[in-house]
């Protein structure tokens, strides 16, 4: 591959990741405020009921897609003709839509037995029914995002998933709170938001993709299912990994404990924001590189993405892991502080994603879905065993330990599989050196702060500001500026007409 082609690849990755990152931040901000308000308003028990419904809908909507959203995201970039591209889209919808309707009907009818036999709480049943109605629309949103990913477009994904969905949900939740309604009304606020987002996504697909083009589609059901079939098991196992703890906590503890656990789980998930942004655009990019057998470019794309995922995530991880009680009090309130220890443990588990980069996306891009399936089966079974062993005696702290161990194991397996298959690994000097120095720096700052001062919010903000300033110096001094970062500065200057002369001189000096 030529230098110009390589430059274009990196621009695509970072430009796309930047768009998705901005959209993800917007979504998280809106969603976070909505969850904060509803958690404070409903309390742990009411929020726990809504969390159970959201978990059932989310897990089911992913499983019924049988991996087709990832399949579409991988296959669309590999075809140029309209008939084949339309065939990929039509085939995906022909499989996914009937499955989502069937699953929604089953959950709706089984709402009472689920509420009584699993959660011992009849008040959960109406909430489950609401989310069953919303399930097909949630599946359509995910299918739309997969289609947009395959078209290698970032903005439509941001509009549908990061703007329309959380904004509509926030407005509806605000209405619920203003009217003084309960958990069932809050569930409808969540559900109707998916209806709106699915409608917008459907409009985009109809107008800007070959889905409704006047051309005979090339049937792709067999190819899609051959690729996606292992992802069915993978998706199921990922849902076990992500959500089995919620069900086991609800079974052995209470709906209120589910509410507390879901609050700290959501806070810990903030650590995956940068990974999600890069992963969305890295997968189709690596897929197209793999089709060209451009192994060297795949390696650099992966390593540069992994470097910035880790360095961007580290400051957030340190705040959440070291000061969990303050983070919880400032957000969801003192009612949820009993989950502080669980939050620190979960933060460590989710941070393993940042350490190794978008390994799962990379494995999917090169077609190793069967390996992913094996890894996820092993980790999901480990997670179930650990949850059953730890939750009865240690409650939500035991669930957090089980989840963190499982995520660490999953990332270890993914990284090993990726290295064994391609020789690609995430660790470079530009990543490891600033990471190590930053950990030593934060250890010193933390020791000074907790030894000589009473930790208050103003002090924490001040010390965090000091750390960020020093952290930037650490990155530049010990991480260095690599060829790709120099290229991105030039690209930014060209695109926005901004004179980055002094900054480029510093970057080139550090690079040289």
N, C-alpha and C positions, 0 to 999 in steps of 0.2 A: 504494500500500500504506500502511496506517495505521501509526502509531508503535508500537502494541502488537504488530502483526504483525512489524515490523522487529525489535523487541526480542526476540520469541520466536525469530526466525531466528538472531540472534547468540547467544542462549543455547544454542540447539541445536548450533550450530557449536562453541562453546567447551566446552560440557559434553561433547559427543561426542568432541571432540578430546582433552579431558582424560582421558576414560576410555580412549581408544585409546592416548594417550601413556603413561599408567600401564601399560597392558598391554604396549605395545611396549618400554618400559624393562625390565619384568619379563622379557619374552622375550629381549631382548638380553643381559640379565645372565645368565640361565640358559644361553643358547646360547653366549655368549662364554666362560663358564667351561668348558662342554663342549668347545668347539673348542680352547681353550687346553690343556686336559688331553690331548686326543687328539693335538694337534699336538706337544706336548712328548713324549708317549709314543711316537708312531709315528715322529717325526722328519720332515724335509722330504719324503723320498721316499714314506713310507707315507701321510703326510697329503696329499701330491700326488695319490696314486692315489684316495684317498677324494674329494678335491676334484674330480677329473675325473668320477667317478661322479655326485656331487651336481650338477655343472654340466649333465651330459647329462640327468639326470632333471628338473631345474628348468626348463631351456630347453624340453624336450619337453612337459612338463605344461602350460606356458603356451601353446605353439603349438597343441597339440591342442584347446585350449578355443576356438579360433578367435574370441577376443574375447568369448565369451558371458558370462563373469563380469562384464565391464564393461557389456555389453548388458543383462543382468538388473538390474544396479545402477542403470541409467538408466531402464529401462522400468517397473519395479515402482512407483516413486513416482507415475507418471503415470496409474495406474488405481486405481479405488476398488472396483469390483465383484469378487467372489470368482472368478467364471469367468475373467475376463481375467487376474487376478493368478496364478491357478493355471496358466493357459495359458502365461504367460511362463516359469514355473518348469519345467513339464513339457516344454515345447518345448526349453528349454536342455539339460535332461538327456538328452532323446532324441537330440540331436546329439552332445553331448560324450562320453558314456559309450562308445559304440561306437568313436569315434575314438581315445580314450585306450587302449582294449584293443588296437586294431590297431597303434598306435605302440609299445606295450610289447612286443608279440610280435616286431615287426621289430627292435627294438633288442636284445632277448634273443638272437635268432638271429644277429645281426651282431656280437656282442660280440668274438669273436676277430679278425675283419678290422679292426675299429676299433682294438683294442689294438695290433695288429702294424703296420698300415699308417700310422696317424696318430701313435701315441705310441711305437712301437718298444719296447714293454714288455709282454710277455705276462702279467705279473702283474696288469695292470689289468683283464683280461677278466672274471675272476670278480666283481670289484667292479661292473663295468658290468651284469652279469646281475642282481645283487641290486637295483640301482637301477631296472632295467627292470621288475622285479616290483612295485616300490613306485610306479611312475609313475602308474597309474590312481588310486591312493589320493591321491597328491599333487594330481592334477587335481580330484578330488572335494573336497579341502580348499579349493582356490581357488574352485571353483564355489559351495561353501557360503558362503565369505566374500563373494562377489559377491551372493548371495541375501540375506544378512544386511544388506549395504550398501543394497540396494534396499528393504528393510523399514525403513531408517533406524534400525537398532538397533546400538549399539556393543558392548554387553556380550557377546553371543554370539560376536562376532568375537574378542574378547579371550580368551574361554574356550577356543575351538577353536584359534586360531592362536598366541596369545600365552602361553597357560598349558599346555593339554594337550599340544600338539606339543613345545615345548622341554623341558617337565618329563619327559615320557616318554623323550625322546631322551637327556636327561641321566642318568636312572636306568639306562637300558640301556647307555650308554657307561661309566658307573661300573662296571657289571657286567663289561663287556669288559675294562676295565683291571684289575679285581680278579682276573680269571681269567687275565690275561696273554695274551690273544688278539691277533690281528693285524688287518690292514686289512679283510679280508672280514667278520670279526665286527663291526668298527666300522660297516661299510656296512649290515649287518643292523640295527644299533641305529638308524641313521638311518631305514631303510626301515620298520621296525615302528612307529616313532613316527608315521609318516604313516597307518598302518593304524588306530591308536588314535584319532588326531585326526579321520580321516574317519568313523569309527564314531560319535563324539560329535557331529560335525556333521550326520550323517544323522539321528540321533535328534532333534536340535533341529529340523531341517527338517520331520520327520514330525509333531512335536508342536505347533510354533508357527508354521508357515507353511501356506498353502493347498495345498501340494504333494500331499497325500493326501486332501484334502477330498472329500466326496461331492457333487461338482458337476462337470458336464461342462466341461472346459477349452476356452477359445477358442484355437484353433491360432494360435501366434505365431511359427512357425518362419521364415516369410518375412520378417516384420518384424524379428525378431532378427538374421537373417542379413544383411538389407539394411543394418542399422546396424552389425553386427559384422564384415561382410566386409572392409571396409578395415582393421579391427583385426587381422585374420589376418595381413596383410602387416606391419602395425605391430608386432604381437607378435613376429613372426619377426625383423624388423629390430632391435627392442629386444634380443632375445636375441643377435643378432649383435654389437650394440654392447656388451652386458654380458659376453659370454662368449667371443667369438672370440679375444680375447687369450689366454685360458687354453689354447685348442687350438693357437694358433700358437706360444706359448711351449713347450708340450709337444712340438710338431713340430720346432722348430728348436733347442731346448735339451734339458731333461731333466725327468723327473717331479719331481725335487727342486726344480728352479726353479719348477715349477708350485706346489709346496707353499709356497715363500717368497712367490710373487706372490699367492697366495690369502690368505695371512695379512695382507699389507699392504692388499690390496683390502678385506678384511673390516673392518679398522681404519678405513679411509677411509669405508666405508659408514655408519659411526656418524653421519656428518654428515647423513644423510637421515632420521634418526629423527623429528625434529619435523615435517618435511615430510610424511612418511608418515602421521603422526597427524592432521594437519589435512586432508591430501588425501583420506583415507578418508571423512570426514564432509562436506567441502566439496563433493564432486562431486554427491551427490544433492540437497544444499541448493541449489546453483546451478542444477541441472536443474529443480527445482520453481520457482525464481524465473524461469528462462528461459521456462517454460511460461506464466507470468503476465506476461511481457514487462516484468519489473521490473529494468530495466537499472541504475538508480541503486543499488538494493540489491545487485545482483551486484557492481558496482564496489566498494562499501564492504566487502562480505564478503571479496572477494578482497584488497583492499588491507590490511585489518586482519590477515587471516591471514598475508599476505606479510611484514608488519612484524614480527610476533612469531616467525615462522619464522626470519627473518634474525637478529634480536636474540638468540634462544635458542640458535642454532647457532654464532654467532661465537666464544664462549669455547672450545668444544671444537675448532673449526677451528684456532685459534691454537696450542693445545697440540700438536695432532698435526702441524701444518705446521712449527712452529718447533723442536720437540724430538722428531723421529721416532725417533732411536736409543734415547733413554730410554724412549719409549712402547713400542717393540718389546721391549726388554730386560725391562721390568717386566711384560710380558704373556706373549708367546709364547717369549721366551728369546733368548739370544745367537746361536743357530743361524740365526735369521731376520734378524739385523741387516743383512746385505747388501742387504736390501730397503728400507733407510731412505730413500735418495734417491727411490726410486719412491713411497714412502708420502707424502712431501711433495708430489710432483707430483700424485698421485691426490687428495690432500686439496683441492687447488686446483680440480680438475675437479668433484668432488662438491659443493664449496661453491657452485658456480654455481647449483645447485638452490635453495639457500637465498636467494640474492640476488634471484631473480625470483619466488619463491613457487610455488604449485601451478598453474602455467600449463597443464601437460598435463591435469590434472584438469578445469580450467575449460574447455578446448577440447572435451574429451569431453562435458562437461555440456551444452554448447550445440549438440552434434551435429556438430561439425566434424571427424569422424573421418577423412574423406578428406584434409583438410589435414595431419592428424597422420601419416597414411600416407605422404604425399609427403615430409614432413620427415624421417621415420624412414628411408625408403629412401635419401635423399641422405646422411644422417649415417652410416648403417650402411656404405654403400659407401665413404665417406671413411675410416671407421674401419678397414675391411679393408685398404684401400690403405696407410694409415699404419702399421698393424701389420706388413704384409709388408715395408714399406720400412725400418722401424726395429728390429724384433725381431732379425733376423739379425745386425745389427751392435752393438746396444746391449742386448740381452736384456730383462730385466724392466723396466729403466728406459725402454727404447724403447716397451714395451707401455703403461707408465704415461703417457708423453707422448701416445701415440696416443689412449688412452682419455680423457684430460683435455681434449685439443683437441676431441674428438668431443662430449663432454658440453657443453662451452662452446658449440659450434656448435648443438647441439640446443636448448639453452635459449634461445639467441638467436633461432632460428627460431620456437620456440613463442611467445615473448614478442611477436615481431613479428606473427605470425599472429593472436594474441589481440587485439593493439591494432588491427590492420587490420580485423578482423571486428566488434569491439565498442567500440573506443575505450578499452578498459581497459588500464591499465599499473600495475605494482606500486609505483612510486616516489612516495612522499609525503615531506613535510618531516619528519614524525614518524618516518620510517624512515631517511632519508638522513643527517640531521644527527647523530643519535647514533652511526650507523655510522662516519661520518668522524671524529668526535671520538674514538671508541673505538680506531680504527686508529692515530691519532696518539698516544694514551695508551699503547697496547701497544708501539709503536715505541720510546718513551722508556723504558718498563720493561725491554724486551728489551735495549736498548743498555746500560743501567746494569747489568743482571744479567750479561751476557756480557763486559762490559769490565772490571768491577771485582771479579768473583767467579768462582770455579770452580763451574760448574753442577752441583749435586747435587740429589738428590730432596728433601731437606728445604727447600732454598732454592727449588726450583721450586714446591713446595706453598705456601710462604710468599708468594712473589711472585704466584702465582695467586690466593691469598686477597686480597692487596692489590688486584689488578686487579678482582676481582669486586665488592669494596666500592665502588671508584671507578666501576666500570661501571654499577652500579645508580644512582648519582648522575647519571651521564651520561645514562642513559635517561630518568630523571625530568626532568632539567633541559633536555635538548635534544630529547628525543622528545615530551615533554609527555604529558598524559593526555587522550585523546579521549573523545567521548561514549560510545563503545562500552565503553571500559574502566571508566568511571564506572558504566555499567549493570551490568557484570559484578560489580563490588564489591557493589552492592545485591543482585544475584541471589545471590551467595555468602553474604551476611549472612542473607538470608531462608531459604536452603536449609539452612544449618548452625546457625542460631541463634547466630552469633558476633557480638559487638559490634565493629564495625570503625570506630567513631567517629573516633579519632585518624587512622587511615589514610585514611578518607574525607575528612577535613578537609584533609589534605595533598594528596590527589588532586584535590579540588575547587579548591584554591588554585592548584595547577599547571595545572589545566584552565582556570581562569578567566583 
